Amino acid sequence: MTPESKELPGISKQGLRFLIFGALNTLATYAVYCVLVAFIAPQIAYAIVFALGIGLAYLLNSRFVFGSRMRASTATAYPLIYLGQYAVNAILIEVLVRAGLGPRAALAAALAVVTPLSFLLNYLLLGRRTATAQR
């Protein structure tokens, strides 16, 4: 194997970083949720960490996954990715559960569809400008 063949294409590296930073975001927001539920109702705690998670995802994906500058225009559009992701997840879970899949398996299956979709949407919003600037 040559050194060149060991290197992943740019989008593959971004995809790997997307998964790693997504996992870190999930762990961080889960930790905050665990602290918050000791003091406030679970739904309120979840709403807070969901919003924090969107902000943290924007920071991590902009800076470390795609290496793009954070801008007001992308920051205001970014939550739309998560609204869309939530909607697709909710629809898929509903359809899969009605088809007889258990709720845990339905979420796992939905995530297998939604995670690549989320990466694509993040790339279109944050990564395209970076790729264009590098040409």
N, C-alpha and C positions, 0 to 999 in steps of 0.2 A: 504494500500500500504506500503510495507516494504521499509526501506531506500535503500536496494540493488536494488529494482525494479525501484526506481526513477533515478538511474544512467543510463546514456546512454552508450551503448558499445563504445569502443574507436573510432571506425570508424564513429559512429553517432556524437560523440563530434567533431571530426575533420571535418565532413561535415557541422555542424552548424558553427564552426569557419571559415570554408572556405567561407560560404555565408556571414557571418558578415564582415570578412576582405575584401572580394570581393566588398561588398557594400561600405566600407570605401575607398577602392582604387578607385572605380568609382567616388565617391563624390570628393575625393582629385584631381583626374586628371581632372574632369569636372571643378572644380574651377580654376585650372591652365589654362585650355583651355579658359575659359571665360576671364581671364586676357590677355592671349596671343593674342586672336583675336582682341583686341583693338589696337594692334601694328603690327600684321603680318597677312598674308592671312590665311583663315580658314584651308585650306588643309595642310599648313606648320605647323600651330598650332596643328592640329590633329596628324600629324606625330610625332611631338615632344612629345605630351602627350601619344600617343600610346606606344612609346619607354619608356617613364618614367613609364607608367603603368605596363609594363612588368617587369621593374626593381623593382618597388614597390611590385608587386605581388610576385616576387621571394623572396624578403626580408620578407614580411608578411607571406607567406605560409611556407617558410623554418623555420622561427623562432617561429611563433605563432600558426600556424595551425598544422604543423607536428613535430615541435620541433627538426628539423634536423639541422646539421651543414651546413653552406654555404660552398660550395667547387667550385673550378674552373670548375671541370667536370660537375657538375649539373648546374652551372650558364651559361655555354656555350650551354648546351642542352636545357635549359629552354625555350628560345624563340621559339623553334620548337613546343612546346605545343600551343603557341599562333598563330603561322602560321597555324597549323592544325585546330585550333579552328576557325580562320578566314575563312579558306577554306570551312569547313563544314557549317558554318553559311551562307556563300555566296551561296553555292550550295542549301542549304535548302530554303533560301529566294527566290532564283530564281525559284525553283520547285514549291514552295507554291504560289507564286504570279502568275505564269503561270496557276496554278490550280484554280485560282480565288480568293485566299485570298488577302486581302489588305496588303500593305507593313508593316504596324504597327503590325497587327495580325501575319503576316509571321515571323517577327523578334521575337515576343513573343513565337511563337511555336518553332522556331529554338532554342531559348535560353533554352526552356524546355528540348530539346534534348542535346544541347551542354554543358550546365552547369554540368550535371552529368558526361558527357564524360571528361570534363576538370578536374573535381575532380578526376576521375579515373587516368587520365594521371599524374596529380600532385602527387597523392598517389604513383603511380608506380615509379616516379622519386625521390620524396622527402620522402614519408612516409614509404615505404617498409624498408628502412634502419633503421628507428626509431623502427618499429615494430620488426625487427630482433634483434636489439640491446637490446630491453626490454625483450626478452625471456630468 
